[in-house]
Structures are given as structure tokens and as C-alpha cells.
């Protein structure tokens, strides 16, 4: 089993330079993806399965961009396997808003 990792260079907007993986596209391979979205504070990394759609932001219609951090070749992909599909990423609130 081989895992792939990639170095990501981010531009000033927080978008991975040269990335074309974005909301509503098909996930090309199972793995952990870094999410970047300038409009809202979203989870930084998400685990997605091949052939699912990249999830959208729960707060707006602006695209979320993705970069593969680590592949997950052992992720279940056989028919009938239990999986969870992530349709949208929730906005994360600052700690002070959660406490109040």
C-alpha cells in the first residue's frame, strides 16, 4: 500500500496555486484533502472518497478549493461498504462565540 503526499503552495487569497479541484467536481481519489475558502472559516482538512462530489460551503455559493494532502488507498470502495457522504462544510465559529 502506497500513500501519496504533496507539498502545497498557497497564494495570498488562501487558494492553492494551480489547483483545479473545487466544489461539485468529482473526487479523483480517496484521501485527506485540504480545503481553502476565503469567505468563511471552514474545517482545514476533510476525508473524501473517490467518485463523491467535493462539498460546498454551508454559508455561501462561492467555491471551496481542495488539494490532496494524503491518499487513502485502503478506504472502503466495494459495493455495500458503509460510507458517509459529506455534502457541505460547516462554518467554524471562533471559540469566544461558542463559550457565550
Chimera marker file (.cmm) of the C-alpha trace (Angstrom):
<marker_set name="trace">
<marker id="1" x="0.000" y="0.000" z="0.000" r="1" g="1" b="0" radius="0.5"/>
<marker id="2" x="1.467" y="3.361" z="-1.018" r="1" g="1" b="0" radius="0.5"/>
<marker id="3" x="0.459" y="6.754" z="0.282" r="1" g="1" b="0" radius="0.5"/>
<marker id="4" x="0.984" y="9.917" z="-1.719" r="1" g="1" b="0" radius="0.5"/>
<marker id="5" x="1.745" y="13.280" z="-0.177" r="1" g="1" b="0" radius="0.5"/>
<marker id="6" x="2.123" y="16.636" z="-1.885" r="1" g="1" b="0" radius="0.5"/>
<marker id="7" x="3.596" y="19.996" z="-0.988" r="1" g="1" b="0" radius="0.5"/>
<marker id="8" x="1.055" y="22.784" z="-1.444" r="1" g="1" b="0" radius="0.5"/>
<marker id="9" x="1.924" y="26.419" z="-2.115" r="1" g="1" b="0" radius="0.5"/>
<marker id="10" x="-0.888" y="28.791" z="-1.161" r="1" g="1" b="0" radius="0.5"/>
<marker id="11" x="-1.377" y="32.211" z="-2.736" r="1" g="1" b="0" radius="0.5"/>
<marker id="12" x="-2.383" y="35.376" z="-0.864" r="1" g="1" b="0" radius="0.5"/>
<marker id="13" x="-6.110" y="34.509" z="-1.059" r="1" g="1" b="0" radius="0.5"/>
<marker id="14" x="-5.594" y="31.160" z="0.666" r="1" g="1" b="0" radius="0.5"/>
<marker id="15" x="-6.177" y="29.190" z="-2.537" r="1" g="1" b="0" radius="0.5"/>
<marker id="16" x="-3.709" y="26.512" z="-3.513" r="1" g="1" b="0" radius="0.5"/>
<marker id="17" x="-1.864" y="27.749" z="-6.561" r="1" g="1" b="0" radius="0.5"/>
<marker id="18" x="-2.562" y="25.700" z="-9.659" r="1" g="1" b="0" radius="0.5"/>
<marker id="19" x="-5.397" y="23.745" z="-8.081" r="1" g="1" b="0" radius="0.5"/>
<marker id="20" x="-8.428" y="22.876" z="-10.144" r="1" g="1" b="0" radius="0.5"/>
<marker id="21" x="-10.236" y="20.747" z="-7.552" r="1" g="1" b="0" radius="0.5"/>
<marker id="22" x="-13.298" y="22.621" z="-6.377" r="1" g="1" b="0" radius="0.5"/>
<marker id="23" x="-16.884" y="22.376" z="-5.182" r="1" g="1" b="0" radius="0.5"/>
<marker id="24" x="-19.163" y="19.988" z="-7.139" r="1" g="1" b="0" radius="0.5"/>
<marker id="25" x="-16.345" y="18.279" z="-9.042" r="1" g="1" b="0" radius="0.5"/>
<marker id="26" x="-15.841" y="14.522" z="-8.639" r="1" g="1" b="0" radius="0.5"/>
<marker id="27" x="-13.194" y="13.458" z="-6.120" r="1" g="1" b="0" radius="0.5"/>
<marker id="28" x="-10.429" y="11.819" z="-8.228" r="1" g="1" b="0" radius="0.5"/>
<marker id="29" x="-9.008" y="9.603" z="-5.452" r="1" g="1" b="0" radius="0.5"/>
<marker id="30" x="-9.867" y="8.766" z="-1.847" r="1" g="1" b="0" radius="0.5"/>
<marker id="31" x="-7.848" y="10.642" z="0.728" r="1" g="1" b="0" radius="0.5"/>
<marker id="32" x="-7.434" y="13.602" z="3.023" r="1" g="1" b="0" radius="0.5"/>
<marker id="33" x="-7.938" y="16.928" z="1.269" r="1" g="1" b="0" radius="0.5"/>
<marker id="34" x="-7.053" y="20.437" z="2.432" r="1" g="1" b="0" radius="0.5"/>
<marker id="35" x="-9.977" y="22.827" z="1.989" r="1" g="1" b="0" radius="0.5"/>
<marker id="36" x="-9.428" y="26.524" z="1.293" r="1" g="1" b="0" radius="0.5"/>
<marker id="37" x="-12.181" y="29.116" z="1.230" r="1" g="1" b="0" radius="0.5"/>
<marker id="38" x="-11.510" y="32.849" z="1.639" r="1" g="1" b="0" radius="0.5"/>
<marker id="39" x="-15.097" y="33.796" z="2.550" r="1" g="1" b="0" radius="0.5"/>
<marker id="40" x="-15.641" y="31.635" z="5.691" r="1" g="1" b="0" radius="0.5"/>
<marker id="41" x="-13.646" y="29.667" z="8.262" r="1" g="1" b="0" radius="0.5"/>
<marker id="42" x="-14.190" y="26.011" z="7.286" r="1" g="1" b="0" radius="0.5"/>
<marker id="43" x="-12.539" y="22.787" z="8.503" r="1" g="1" b="0" radius="0.5"/>
<marker id="44" x="-8.959" y="22.739" z="7.188" r="1" g="1" b="0" radius="0.5"/>
<marker id="45" x="-8.891" y="19.073" z="6.211" r="1" g="1" b="0" radius="0.5"/>
<marker id="46" x="-11.591" y="16.609" z="5.193" r="1" g="1" b="0" radius="0.5"/>
<marker id="47" x="-11.574" y="12.924" z="4.279" r="1" g="1" b="0" radius="0.5"/>
<marker id="48" x="-13.324" y="12.244" z="0.985" r="1" g="1" b="0" radius="0.5"/>
<marker id="49" x="-13.932" y="9.102" z="-1.058" r="1" g="1" b="0" radius="0.5"/>
<marker id="50" x="-13.302" y="8.654" z="-4.760" r="1" g="1" b="0" radius="0.5"/>
<marker id="51" x="-16.257" y="9.500" z="-7.054" r="1" g="1" b="0" radius="0.5"/>
<marker id="52" x="-18.053" y="11.603" z="-4.419" r="1" g="1" b="0" radius="0.5"/>
<marker id="53" x="-18.522" y="15.322" z="-5.127" r="1" g="1" b="0" radius="0.5"/>
<marker id="54" x="-16.333" y="17.908" z="-3.409" r="1" g="1" b="0" radius="0.5"/>
<marker id="55" x="-18.574" y="19.540" z="-0.757" r="1" g="1" b="0" radius="0.5"/>
<marker id="56" x="-19.774" y="23.151" z="-0.838" r="1" g="1" b="0" radius="0.5"/>
<marker id="57" x="-19.691" y="25.841" z="1.861" r="1" g="1" b="0" radius="0.5"/>
<marker id="58" x="-22.779" y="25.754" z="4.087" r="1" g="1" b="0" radius="0.5"/>
<marker id="59" x="-22.923" y="29.581" z="4.201" r="1" g="1" b="0" radius="0.5"/>
<marker id="60" x="-22.494" y="30.747" z="0.599" r="1" g="1" b="0" radius="0.5"/>
<marker id="61" x="-22.338" y="29.719" z="-3.042" r="1" g="1" b="0" radius="0.5"/>
<marker id="62" x="-18.653" y="30.617" z="-3.543" r="1" g="1" b="0" radius="0.5"/>
<marker id="63" x="-16.499" y="27.592" z="-4.462" r="1" g="1" b="0" radius="0.5"/>
<marker id="64" x="-14.287" y="25.779" z="-1.974" r="1" g="1" b="0" radius="0.5"/>
<marker id="65" x="-10.913" y="24.698" z="-3.377" r="1" g="1" b="0" radius="0.5"/>
<marker id="66" x="-9.232" y="21.403" z="-2.489" r="1" g="1" b="0" radius="0.5"/>
<marker id="67" x="-5.730" y="19.942" z="-2.570" r="1" g="1" b="0" radius="0.5"/>
<marker id="68" x="-4.866" y="16.298" z="-1.874" r="1" g="1" b="0" radius="0.5"/>
<marker id="69" x="-2.761" y="16.055" z="1.304" r="1" g="1" b="0" radius="0.5"/>
<marker id="70" x="-2.559" y="12.263" z="1.602" r="1" g="1" b="0" radius="0.5"/>
<marker id="71" x="-4.121" y="9.492" z="-0.418" r="1" g="1" b="0" radius="0.5"/>
<marker id="72" x="-6.089" y="6.749" z="1.312" r="1" g="1" b="0" radius="0.5"/>
<marker id="73" x="-5.906" y="3.695" z="-0.949" r="1" g="1" b="0" radius="0.5"/>
<marker id="74" x="-7.350" y="1.454" z="1.770" r="1" g="1" b="0" radius="0.5"/>
<marker id="75" x="-10.601" y="3.447" z="2.017" r="1" g="1" b="0" radius="0.5"/>
<marker id="76" x="-13.633" y="1.182" z="1.534" r="1" g="1" b="0" radius="0.5"/>
<marker id="77" x="-14.718" y="1.228" z="-2.086" r="1" g="1" b="0" radius="0.5"/>
<marker id="78" x="-16.500" y="-2.085" z="-2.543" r="1" g="1" b="0" radius="0.5"/>
<marker id="79" x="-20.289" y="-2.227" z="-3.101" r="1" g="1" b="0" radius="0.5"/>
<marker id="80" x="-22.232" y="-2.333" z="0.146" r="1" g="1" b="0" radius="0.5"/>
<marker id="81" x="-19.469" y="-0.774" z="2.272" r="1" g="1" b="0" radius="0.5"/>
<marker id="82" x="-20.660" y="1.711" z="4.904" r="1" g="1" b="0" radius="0.5"/>
<marker id="83" x="-19.777" y="5.246" z="3.809" r="1" g="1" b="0" radius="0.5"/>
<marker id="84" x="-20.782" y="8.777" z="4.728" r="1" g="1" b="0" radius="0.5"/>
<marker id="85" x="-21.184" y="11.437" z="2.050" r="1" g="1" b="0" radius="0.5"/>
<marker id="86" x="-20.245" y="14.983" z="3.014" r="1" g="1" b="0" radius="0.5"/>
<marker id="87" x="-22.401" y="17.455" z="1.042" r="1" g="1" b="0" radius="0.5"/>
<marker id="88" x="-21.324" y="20.715" z="2.672" r="1" g="1" b="0" radius="0.5"/>
<marker id="89" x="-18.702" y="22.006" z="5.094" r="1" g="1" b="0" radius="0.5"/>
<marker id="90" x="-19.927" y="23.850" z="8.199" r="1" g="1" b="0" radius="0.5"/>
<marker id="91" x="-18.558" y="27.270" z="9.090" r="1" g="1" b="0" radius="0.5"/>
<marker id="92" x="-16.393" y="27.023" z="12.218" r="1" g="1" b="0" radius="0.5"/>
<marker id="93" x="-17.106" y="29.644" z="14.867" r="1" g="1" b="0" radius="0.5"/>
<marker id="94" x="-14.392" y="31.310" z="16.973" r="1" g="1" b="0" radius="0.5"/>
<marker id="95" x="-14.001" y="29.838" z="20.466" r="1" g="1" b="0" radius="0.5"/>
<marker id="96" x="-15.300" y="33.007" z="22.151" r="1" g="1" b="0" radius="0.5"/>
<marker id="97" x="-18.630" y="32.731" z="20.275" r="1" g="1" b="0" radius="0.5"/>
<marker id="98" x="-19.015" y="29.094" z="21.343" r="1" g="1" b="0" radius="0.5"/>
<marker id="99" x="-18.462" y="29.902" z="25.035" r="1" g="1" b="0" radius="0.5"/>
<marker id="100" x="-21.015" y="32.715" z="25.175" r="1" g="1" b="0" radius="0.5"/>
<link id1="1" id2="2" r="1" g="1" b="0" radius="0.2"/>
<link id1="2" id2="3" r="1" g="1" b="0" radius="0.2"/>
<link id1="3" id2="4" r="1" g="1" b="0" radius="0.2"/>
<link id1="4" id2="5" r="1" g="1" b="0" radius="0.2"/>
<link id1="5" id2="6" r="1" g="1" b="0" radius="0.2"/>
<link id1="6" id2="7" r="1" g="1" b="0" radius="0.2"/>
<link id1="7" id2="8" r="1" g="1" b="0" radius="0.2"/>
<link id1="8" id2="9" r="1" g="1" b="0" radius="0.2"/>
<link id1="9" id2="10" r="1" g="1" b="0" radius="0.2"/>
<link id1="10" id2="11" r="1" g="1" b="0" radius="0.2"/>
<link id1="11" id2="12" r="1" g="1" b="0" radius="0.2"/>
<link id1="12" id2="13" r="1" g="1" b="0" radius="0.2"/>
<link id1="13" id2="14" r="1" g="1" b="0" radius="0.2"/>
<link id1="14" id2="15" r="1" g="1" b="0" radius="0.2"/>
<link id1="15" id2="16" r="1" g="1" b="0" radius="0.2"/>
<link id1="16" id2="17" r="1" g="1" b="0" radius="0.2"/>
<link id1="17" id2="18" r="1" g="1" b="0" radius="0.2"/>
<link id1="18" id2="19" r="1" g="1" b="0" radius="0.2"/>
<link id1="19" id2="20" r="1" g="1" b="0" radius="0.2"/>
<link id1="20" id2="21" r="1" g="1" b="0" radius="0.2"/>
<link id1="21" id2="22" r="1" g="1" b="0" radius="0.2"/>
<link id1="22" id2="23" r="1" g="1" b="0" radius="0.2"/>
<link id1="23" id2="24" r="1" g="1" b="0" radius="0.2"/>
<link id1="24" id2="25" r="1" g="1" b="0" radius="0.2"/>
<link id1="25" id2="26" r="1" g="1" b="0" radius="0.2"/>
<link id1="26" id2="27" r="1" g="1" b="0" radius="0.2"/>
<link id1="27" id2="28" r="1" g="1" b="0" radius="0.2"/>
<link id1="28" id2="29" r="1" g="1" b="0" radius="0.2"/>
<link id1="29" id2="30" r="1" g="1" b="0" radius="0.2"/>
<link id1="30" id2="31" r="1" g="1" b="0" radius="0.2"/>
<link id1="31" id2="32" r="1" g="1" b="0" radius="0.2"/>
<link id1="32" id2="33" r="1" g="1" b="0" radius="0.2"/>
<link id1="33" id2="34" r="1" g="1" b="0" radius="0.2"/>
<link id1="34" id2="35" r="1" g="1" b="0" radius="0.2"/>
<link id1="35" id2="36" r="1" g="1" b="0" radius="0.2"/>
<link id1="36" id2="37" r="1" g="1" b="0" radius="0.2"/>
<link id1="37" id2="38" r="1" g="1" b="0" radius="0.2"/>
<link id1="38" id2="39" r="1" g="1" b="0" radius="0.2"/>
<link id1="39" id2="40" r="1" g="1" b="0" radius="0.2"/>
<link id1="40" id2="41" r="1" g="1" b="0" radius="0.2"/>
<link id1="41" id2="42" r="1" g="1" b="0" radius="0.2"/>
<link id1="42" id2="43" r="1" g="1" b="0" radius="0.2"/>
<link id1="43" id2="44" r="1" g="1" b="0" radius="0.2"/>
<link id1="44" id2="45" r="1" g="1" b="0" radius="0.2"/>
<link id1="45" id2="46" r="1" g="1" b="0" radius="0.2"/>
<link id1="46" id2="47" r="1" g="1" b="0" radius="0.2"/>
<link id1="47" id2="48" r="1" g="1" b="0" radius="0.2"/>
<link id1="48" id2="49" r="1" g="1" b="0" radius="0.2"/>
<link id1="49" id2="50" r="1" g="1" b="0" radius="0.2"/>
<link id1="50" id2="51" r="1" g="1" b="0" radius="0.2"/>
<link id1="51" id2="52" r="1" g="1" b="0" radius="0.2"/>
<link id1="52" id2="53" r="1" g="1" b="0" radius="0.2"/>
<link id1="53" id2="54" r="1" g="1" b="0" radius="0.2"/>
<link id1="54" id2="55" r="1" g="1" b="0" radius="0.2"/>
<link id1="55" id2="56" r="1" g="1" b="0" radius="0.2"/>
<link id1="56" id2="57" r="1" g="1" b="0" radius="0.2"/>
<link id1="57" id2="58" r="1" g="1" b="0" radius="0.2"/>
<link id1="58" id2="59" r="1" g="1" b="0" radius="0.2"/>
<link id1="59" id2="60" r="1" g="1" b="0" radius="0.2"/>
<link id1="60" id2="61" r="1" g="1" b="0" radius="0.2"/>
<link id1="61" id2="62" r="1" g="1" b="0" radius="0.2"/>
<link id1="62" id2="63" r="1" g="1" b="0" radius="0.2"/>
<link id1="63" id2="64" r="1" g="1" b="0" radius="0.2"/>
<link id1="64" id2="65" r="1" g="1" b="0" radius="0.2"/>
<link id1="65" id2="66" r="1" g="1" b="0" radius="0.2"/>
<link id1="66" id2="67" r="1" g="1" b="0" radius="0.2"/>
<link id1="67" id2="68" r="1" g="1" b="0" radius="0.2"/>
<link id1="68" id2="69" r="1" g="1" b="0" radius="0.2"/>
<link id1="69" id2="70" r="1" g="1" b="0" radius="0.2"/>
<link id1="70" id2="71" r="1" g="1" b="0" radius="0.2"/>
<link id1="71" id2="72" r="1" g="1" b="0" radius="0.2"/>
<link id1="72" id2="73" r="1" g="1" b="0" radius="0.2"/>
<link id1="73" id2="74" r="1" g="1" b="0" radius="0.2"/>
<link id1="74" id2="75" r="1" g="1" b="0" radius="0.2"/>
<link id1="75" id2="76" r="1" g="1" b="0" radius="0.2"/>
<link id1="76" id2="77" r="1" g="1" b="0" radius="0.2"/>
<link id1="77" id2="78" r="1" g="1" b="0" radius="0.2"/>
<link id1="78" id2="79" r="1" g="1" b="0" radius="0.2"/>
<link id1="79" id2="80" r="1" g="1" b="0" radius="0.2"/>
<link id1="80" id2="81" r="1" g="1" b="0" radius="0.2"/>
<link id1="81" id2="82" r="1" g="1" b="0" radius="0.2"/>
<link id1="82" id2="83" r="1" g="1" b="0" radius="0.2"/>
<link id1="83" id2="84" r="1" g="1" b="0" radius="0.2"/>
<link id1="84" id2="85" r="1" g="1" b="0" radius="0.2"/>
<link id1="85" id2="86" r="1" g="1" b="0" radius="0.2"/>
<link id1="86" id2="87" r="1" g="1" b="0" radius="0.2"/>
<link id1="87" id2="88" r="1" g="1" b="0" radius="0.2"/>
<link id1="88" id2="89" r="1" g="1" b="0" radius="0.2"/>
<link id1="89" id2="90" r="1" g="1" b="0" radius="0.2"/>
<link id1="90" id2="91" r="1" g="1" b="0" radius="0.2"/>
<link id1="91" id2="92" r="1" g="1" b="0" radius="0.2"/>
<link id1="92" id2="93" r="1" g="1" b="0" radius="0.2"/>
<link id1="93" id2="94" r="1" g="1" b="0" radius="0.2"/>
<link id1="94" id2="95" r="1" g="1" b="0" radius="0.2"/>
<link id1="95" id2="96" r="1" g="1" b="0" radius="0.2"/>
<link id1="96" id2="97" r="1" g="1" b="0" radius="0.2"/>
<link id1="97" id2="98" r="1" g="1" b="0" radius="0.2"/>
<link id1="98" id2="99" r="1" g="1" b="0" radius="0.2"/>
<link id1="99" id2="100" r="1" g="1" b="0" radius="0.2"/>
</marker_set>
